[in-house]
Amino acid sequence: MAEPRLRSILVRLPNPLGDVVMATPLLALLRAALPEARISAAGSESLGPLLAGLPDLDAFLPLPAAARSGASAPLRQARILRGAAADAVLLLPNSWSSALAARAAGIPRRIGRRGGGRGLILTQALPKIPGPAPMTELYADFLAPLGLTRPPILPPARLAVTQPPPEPLGDPALGPWLGVAPGAAFGPSKKYPHPALLDAVTQAAREHGLTPVWIGGPGEAAELTMLAEQAAERLGGPRAVVCGDLGAAKAAIAACRALLAMDNGARHVAAALGVPQAVVYGPTHPAWSAHALERTVILRREGLPCLACHHPVCPINGHPCMNQLAPQEVAAAVGEALGRGAAPAVVKGAGGPCRI
């Protein structure tokens, strides 16, 4: 049973978009166990449209960019966090600043993972992350310090679509749509080369009668527009780009038949919306994001000693984990994703088996 004095809980969300999506099962479990409690979440202001319509949240506290940088950031964040009037805060980021902000906000119970000296300002410290594991599972560890029972099977990640798809996706004369999310905030090592990507998208679109829509963040507008123009020249269809607003991106992904993505936030959004995905991995390990895999096809070049190096920029000449994946293999993964139903995840390990 949960402790009865918990009337208001604040969840300090992680920073990466995909990790935020992987935190939604924790929000659902908190809501189920504490139906009378006020559940708030705090994070980057851009996350508001992503979380809009989620029934497990009573309030979202946006942290503007100005409150997330600089030496005085914890104090600026603290002024915002006080608005939750929380009895306890679950600190999902492993940063010193997030823990310091919670303490400065006067939140009496501060729960987070050990590391970087944070134990001095936490009231309850979870062990350090032992190794690669789905973030959904790692976030569920935060239930125990609240006196809540962790179920053997976690609820799926989920999001709600609260707006119609942006133009031109709402035009019934166009489509069906293949979402393409080629970006990665992590760094260029996660990105499949543009020439090969265009070949893969062209093949998949022609084989399955799809029109690509290019989806990404605000800093990717020029890149996505260039790719959309080149794809439109090859396929003769419309140039469709959606970037910047997470609400629009969420609605666009929901309108797609499938999504071709790198290991990025768009993949997690698609998984939470039940949209099949073909996901290209290289410098990161699929085990970190191994959730909602029923409609996921994972593709990576097996047998390379450099796999899962976690370097934002590839230190090896030729970027083998990406350049050794043929466009035909990527296009085939899209076709396989389109055929996915409620079945175990398909892992296409080019060059050998891929185990998660």
Residue, then its C-alpha position, 0 to 999 in steps of 0.5 A: m500500500a502507498e503511504p497515506r501522507l502522499r497527496s502530491i507527487l512530482v516527477r522530474l522528467p528526463n531530458p531526451l524525448g525518447d526517455v520521456v515517452m519511456a517514463t509514461p508507464l511510471l505515470a500510469l502506475l502512479r495514477a493507478a496506485l494513487p487515484e486521489a493524489r495530484i500527479s505533476a511532471a516537470g520538464s522542458e517546455s517543449l514537452g507540453p504538447l507531447l504530454a497533452g491529453l495524457p490522463d495520468l497527469d494533473a499538471f505539467l510544469p514547463l521549465p524554460a531553457a533559461a531555467r535549465s542552463g547556467a550556475s543559477a539554474p537550480l534556483r530558477q527551477a526551484r521557484i517553478l517546482r514549488g508550484a507543485a506543492a509536492d510531498a515527494v519528487l521522483l528525480l528521473p534524470n541522474s543530474w546533480s542540478s535536478a536534485l539540487a533544484a528539488r532540495a531548493a524547492g523544499i520538497p521533503r522527499r527526494i528520490g533518485r539514483r546514486g551517483g555524482g555525490r547526489g546522495l548528499i541531497l537525496t532522502q532516498a537513493l536507488p542503486k546506480i544503473p547496473g547496465p543496459a536495460p529498458m528505461t521503462e524498467l529502470y523508471a519503475d524502480f522508483l515505485a518501491p521507495l513510495g511503498l508501491t508494489r511493482p507489477p510483474i508486467l508494466p503497462p505500455a508507453r502511451l500518448a494521446v493525440t489531441q490535434p489533427p495531422p498537419e498539412p498535407l497529411g490531412d488531405p485524403a487524396l494524398g498518402p498513405w504515409l511513411g514517416v521518416a525520422p532521420g535525426a538524432a539529438f545524440g549526435p551524427s553517429k546515430k544517423y544513416p547517410h543521406p544518399a543511402l537513406l534516400d535510396a531506402v525510402t524511395q524503394a520502400a515507398r515505391e514497393h508499398g505505395l507510400t508517400p514519405v513525410w519527413i519528421g524532426g525537431p526545429g533544428e532539422a528544418a533545412e536538412l529535412t526540407m532538402l531530403a523531402e525535395q530530393a525524395a519528391e523529385r524521385l517519387g513525383g509526390p508532394r514534399a511533406v515536412v513536419c518539424g518543430d512542434l511535438g504536438a504536430a509531430k505526434a499527430a503526423i506520426a499517428a497518421c503514418r502507416a509505419l515509421l523509419a527512424m534512427d534510435n531517436g525520440a520519434r521511434h518511441v512516439a510511434a511505439a506509444l501510438g501503436v505505429p509500426q517502426a523500422v529502427v536503425y541502430g549502431p552506436t547505441h544498444p537496443a537494450w536501453s529502449a527495448h519496450a513496446l517491441e510488438r511492432t518494431v523491426i530492429l536493424r543493425r550490422e552485427g559482428l562489428p567490434c565497435l557496436a554500441c560504442h556510445h560515441p556521438v561522433c564516430p571515431i572510425n574512418g568510414h562509420p561502419c555500423m551505418n555505412q555497412l547497412a545496405p539501402q535494400e536491407v533498410a527498405a526490407a525492414v520497412g516492409e517487414a514493419l508494415g506487416r507487424g501485428a501483435a507478435p514478438a519483436v523482429v530483430k533483423g541483425a544484418g550479418g548475424p543475429c541481434r540479441i536484446 
